[in-house]
Amino acid sequence: MKLHHTKYKANYKKYILDSIYIDSNELATDEEKVSYLFNRFYSEYDWAIERYGKYKAMSEWLSGLALDLPYIYNDIIEMSIELGSIDDILVMNCSQGLLITIGNLWLISF
């Protein structure tokens, strides 16, 4: 069942934060995870921010599998249904544009 955007954005944020970890040291709080995420992004993609702007640079960074998030089409759709951003009915009518939308949902969750 599709949820209101305020609810599924919170689901995406939790999903993303739950995927952030460091092999040698578990990050304990959401604030530590967000700080780690942005520090890593800036250290790896600072050059792209100047070229594309922060939003597009982060979209590019995430599309390069920077985090352990679904990247196969069917996995993205299943995750989207699970987190409430699309209905099963929409899946039958969706196109490649859904992949772009999902990437952007990750970005606006923060």
HELIX and SHEET records of a PDB file:
HELIX    1   1 HIS A    5  ASP A   18  1                                  14    
HELIX    2   2 ASP A   30  TYR A   52  1                                  23    
HELIX    3   3 LYS A   54  SER A   63  1                                  10    
HELIX    4   4 TYR A   73  LEU A   83  1                                  11    
HELIX    5   5 ASP A   88  ASN A   93  1                                   6    
HELIX    6   6 GLY A   97  ILE A  108  1                                  12    
END                                                                             
